[in-house]
């Protein structure tokens, strides 16, 4: 045994010496880098766009509070050979790029409301999908006021767009394809009833009102495709209109705020002499939904799978996860998951199956 262990130690030492020598040789460096770049540049499997299923990828699961690994709110729904991005929170474009979701297949953006943590990456998403070969101007749906948001981002990026056209050529980057088109969704704001936002082929997208006062209006969205359905809550307090819109849905992506943890943050802020943070922590419980309340909504709606996202405060370790979702398993009658950036949910057509995996694994 001793000789065996000595032999293993010798091999490890030899390997370390060989590695140290190899990393100094340019040809070895280049060979390793070529392999790494090949893996890096490869796109996500095109099976994501096979039209035999409705799919969703979480491209941002955090709230406005800082988190080291989670992007802000973003859900990418894939249907009819296109990507429909619900909210573009800061860091969400970077997450989509890391997940290698084909940027040229963007169908449009749908804003639930116009808080900064839901709109912050619109400029980056527009620019990068244009550069990647998006075939048309980017459609941006949202509550009244979305035209102001789009115009602001368009102006902020106008010089950058011009530089890139001058550098790469107008034939490569047609200016009209780099534009955005604001499409305000008026109906739910006027009468409080769901409104069809878009119908393309087998895909139907419906907007419905939710309670995020004083943010008015605020919407959630339902996607129906070949008999399968996904609902995204946006930010909301417990909402009867959400329950109605999610009735019978396969998957509900619902925001979640653990108010007992938010209260602890407020107490800590006050004790640390940060009264402004303490006030904010005291204010926000009124317009978000606790995990237990969201579980009750999912039960009432008869949802197969409940996925929590827009987590406030987003858990950073296992014990915090247990504290965050305390009581959910006692209430929830069906399957539920904590959302993670990169989570992929697939709903095959003609089936009741719900597949959950991590994109890239």
LINLINLIN-V408706 format. One record per residue. N is the residue number from 1. PSI is psi in whole degrees, -180 to 180 (999 if undefined). D_CENTER is the distance of its C-alpha to the mean C-alpha in Angstrom with 2 decimals. Layout:
N:PSI:D_CENTER
N:PSI:D_CENTER
This chain:
1:-42:52.72
2:-43:53.43
3:-38:54.02
4:-46:50.81
5:-39:48.79
6:-40:50.65
7:-44:49.83
8:-44:46.11
9:-39:46.20
10:-42:48.08
11:-41:45.57
12:-44:42.70
13:-41:44.78
14:-42:45.66
15:-39:42.07
16:-41:41.18
17:-45:44.09
18:-42:43.15
19:-44:39.54
20:-36:40.87
21:-43:43.24
22:-38:40.76
23:-10:38.18
24:-5:40.97
25:116:41.75
26:-40:39.98
27:-38:40.19
28:-44:38.42
29:-46:35.73
30:-38:35.18
31:-43:35.11
32:-42:32.43
33:-38:30.38
34:-42:30.73
35:-41:29.43
36:-42:26.47
37:-36:25.68
38:-42:26.04
39:-38:23.44
40:-39:21.09
41:-14:21.49
42:138:21.16
43:169:18.37
44:157:16.36
45:135:18.67
46:-10:19.43
47:-21:19.57
48:-27:15.89
49:6:17.45
50:136:20.49
51:30:21.03
52:8:22.13
53:157:18.92
54:132:15.86
55:157:12.71
56:141:9.01
57:131:6.73
58:115:4.00
59:9:2.94
60:124:3.45
61:4:5.98
62:166:8.88
63:-172:11.13
64:-21:13.42
65:142:15.57
66:144:15.69
67:139:14.40
68:-21:15.61
69:-16:12.87
70:137:9.50
71:168:7.48
72:179:7.14
73:127:5.16
74:127:2.40
75:122:3.37
76:114:5.92
77:130:9.23
78:119:12.17
79:152:15.60
80:38:18.90
81:22:18.31
82:162:15.52
83:127:11.78
84:112:10.71
85:116:7.66
86:106:7.22
87:145:7.22
88:65:7.36
89:157:7.74
90:133:10.14
91:-8:9.47
92:-35:6.32
93:-43:9.09
94:-42:10.75
95:-45:8.19
96:-40:8.19
97:-42:11.89
98:-32:12.46
99:-9:11.14
100:32:13.58
101:128:12.01
102:110:14.92
103:-22:14.32
104:-12:17.50
105:15:16.24
106:128:13.96
107:-35:15.30
108:170:13.96
109:139:11.59
110:114:11.78
111:133:11.82
112:-38:12.31
113:-178:14.50
114:28:15.50
115:150:15.00
116:-34:14.40
117:2:11.30
118:-12:9.64
119:-9:11.64
120:-28:12.54
121:16:11.32
122:-43:12.69
123:-44:15.81
124:-41:14.50
125:-43:12.44
126:-49:15.60
127:-46:18.00
128:-34:16.57
129:-31:16.08
130:-50:19.57
131:-33:21.06
132:-7:19.69
133:23:21.63
134:132:19.76
135:-2:22.74
136:171:22.54
137:152:21.50
138:122:17.89
139:132:17.78
140:108:15.95
141:153:16.28
142:178:16.28
143:163:18.83
144:135:22.13
145:-14:21.85
146:-27:19.09
147:-36:22.03
148:-41:22.78
149:-47:19.33
150:-45:19.44
151:-39:23.03
152:-46:22.35
153:-39:19.77
154:-44:22.11
155:-41:25.00
156:-32:23.36
157:5:22.65
158:-46:25.92
159:-43:27.99
160:-46:25.47
161:-43:25.30
162:-41:29.08
163:-43:29.44
164:-37:27.38
165:-44:29.40
166:-35:32.58
167:-47:31.65
168:-16:30.48
169:144:32.33
170:-25:31.65
171:-35:32.12
172:-39:29.23
173:80:26.99
174:130:28.17
175:-37:27.65
176:-28:26.87
177:-16:23.82
178:1:22.35
179:166:22.56
180:148:20.16
181:116:21.38
182:131:20.55
183:86:20.84
184:137:21.26
185:106:20.87
186:-39:24.05
187:-60:24.96
188:-28:23.17
189:-28:24.18
190:-44:27.76
191:1:28.52
192:11:25.73
193:154:25.46
194:150:22.68
195:136:22.78
196:124:22.02
197:-38:19.85
198:142:20.24
199:117:22.14
200:113:22.21
201:-125:24.13
202:0:23.01
203:133:19.71
204:129:19.81
205:128:17.19
206:136:18.43
207:144:17.66
208:152:19.15
209:147:19.99
210:171:18.84
211:105:20.57
212:35:19.20
213:139:22.63
214:12:23.67
215:109:20.61
216:133:22.05
217:162:20.94
218:143:17.45
219:159:15.95
220:169:13.96
221:142:13.67
222:135:15.24
223:124:15.21
224:129:18.53
225:116:19.50
226:45:22.72
227:0:23.17
228:159:19.73
229:144:17.24
230:137:13.70
231:136:13.20
232:124:10.36
233:-31:12.23
234:-163:10.91
235:130:13.20
236:149:16.54
237:173:19.66
238:130:21.04
239:123:21.47
240:-36:23.96
241:-33:22.43
242:-45:19.14
243:-44:21.33
244:-44:23.25
245:-30:20.36
246:2:18.89
247:122:22.41
248:8:22.68
249:151:19.02
250:-43:18.11
251:137:14.72
252:116:13.53
253:112:10.12
254:135:11.78
255:159:11.50
256:134:14.22
257:121:16.67
258:96:19.57
259:-28:22.26
260:-32:24.88
261:-37:22.90
262:-40:22.21
263:-39:25.99
264:-39:26.73
265:-41:24.77
266:-43:26.84
267:-43:30.00
268:-39:29.32
269:-43:28.64
270:-43:31.87
271:-28:33.80
272:5:32.63
273:33:33.86
274:73:30.53
275:-28:31.18
276:-42:28.50
277:-40:25.72
278:-41:27.71
279:-44:27.84
280:-44:24.10
281:-30:23.61
282:-29:26.36
283:-35:24.90
284:-19:21.30
285:-25:22.12
286:-21:23.39
287:28:20.22
288:174:17.77
289:134:18.16
290:156:19.46
291:-40:18.36
292:-42:21.81
293:-40:21.69
294:-38:18.40
295:-40:20.18
296:-40:23.15
297:-45:21.27
298:-39:19.87
299:-48:23.48
300:-38:24.98
301:-13:22.72
302:36:23.51
303:138:19.98
304:-49:20.15
305:130:17.03
306:124:15.27
307:123:11.99
308:134:11.47
309:-176:8.39
310:58:8.80
311:124:11.76
312:117:14.80
313:142:16.30
314:126:13.92
315:143:16.41
316:-12:17.87
317:168:20.43
318:-44:21.72
319:-37:24.03
320:-36:21.44
321:-46:19.32
322:-42:22.56
323:-39:23.25
324:-46:19.84
325:21:20.09
326:126:23.85
327:-14:25.29
328:-47:22.41
329:-24:24.25
330:-23:27.37
331:-45:25.89
332:127:23.37
333:-13:25.38
334:-166:22.85
335:146:20.26
336:154:17.42
337:151:14.98
338:126:13.18
339:142:9.54
340:144:9.18
341:130:6.96
342:-5:8.22
343:134:9.25
344:127:10.62
345:129:12.27
346:134:15.20
347:93:17.62
348:139:20.81
349:148:22.85
350:24:26.14
351:164:25.10
352:7:23.83
353:142:22.22
354:114:18.72
355:133:17.73
356:130:15.25
357:-179:15.00
358:121:13.28
359:131:12.68
360:-14:15.52
361:999:17.77
